Amino acid sequence: MKFSLAVALALAIATSAGCRATRDFHGYVPDQALPTDVEPAIDTRSTVLARLGSPSTTSVFDNGLWVYMSSTRENKAFFYPKVVAREIVAIQFDENDVVSDVLTYDLNDGRVIDYSSRVTPTRGRELSILEQLFGSIGNVNQLPGQREQQRQPGE
């Protein structure tokens, strides 16, 4: 009785250890300074670069915006990964390369975007599963290399 209880307890511990979530960190992870330590009207582009390093991305149309992004995903067993934390810091520079604004966003500021599936609708009818399975019965095509014997006139 005690042995089976010990075996059941050992199996429960082993099973629960296999279900532990793993965490993945993506993007900018600061070593010492935080992006929120950047002060508008005091810091310049060079001090931000020295303190924080290269940004994750920059603006395509305007050279005055640097963006530092980081996210933490949690993956549990066979489920899809779930983003549990996200931080986006956008630093805007003016024409003199001085920080004009520091914008901070987190997971609550995000929005779900419905992507286009890029599927072109086709005309016609959709076949049911039975029509797909049995629709080709009697429509046997010749295999490559086989020739159909043709009747000669007068046979």
Rosetta blueprint (number, residue, H / E / L):
1 M L
2 K H
3 F H
4 S H
5 L H
6 A H
7 V H
8 A H
9 L H
10 A H
11 L H
12 A H
13 I H
14 A H
15 T H
16 S H
17 A H
18 G H
19 C L
20 R L
21 A L
22 T E
23 R E
24 D E
25 F E
26 H E
27 G E
28 Y L
29 V L
30 P L
31 D L
32 Q L
33 A L
34 L L
35 P H
36 T H
37 D H
38 V L
39 E L
40 P L
41 A L
42 I L
43 D L
44 T E
45 R H
46 S H
47 T H
48 V H
49 L H
50 A H
51 R H
52 L H
53 G L
54 S L
55 P L
56 S L
57 T E
58 T E
59 S L
60 V L
61 F L
62 D L
63 N L
64 G L
65 L E
66 W E
67 V E
68 Y E
69 M E
70 S E
71 S E
72 T E
73 R E
74 E E
75 N E
76 K L
77 A L
78 F L
79 F L
80 Y L
81 P L
82 K E
83 V E
84 V E
85 A E
86 R E
87 E E
88 I E
89 V E
90 A E
91 I E
92 Q E
93 F E
94 D L
95 E L
96 N L
97 D L
98 V E
99 V E
100 S E
101 D E
102 V E
103 L E
104 T E
105 Y E
106 D E
107 L H
108 N H
109 D H
110 G L
111 R L
112 V L
113 I L
114 D L
115 Y L
116 S L
117 S L
118 R L
119 V L
120 T L
121 P L
122 T L
123 R L
124 G L
125 R L
126 E L
127 L L
128 S L
129 I H
130 L H
131 E H
132 Q H
133 L H
134 F H
135 G L
136 S L
137 I L
138 G L
139 N L
140 V L
141 N L
142 Q L
143 L L
144 P L
145 G L
146 Q L
147 R L
148 E L
149 Q L
150 Q L
151 R L
152 Q L
153 P L
154 G L
155 E L
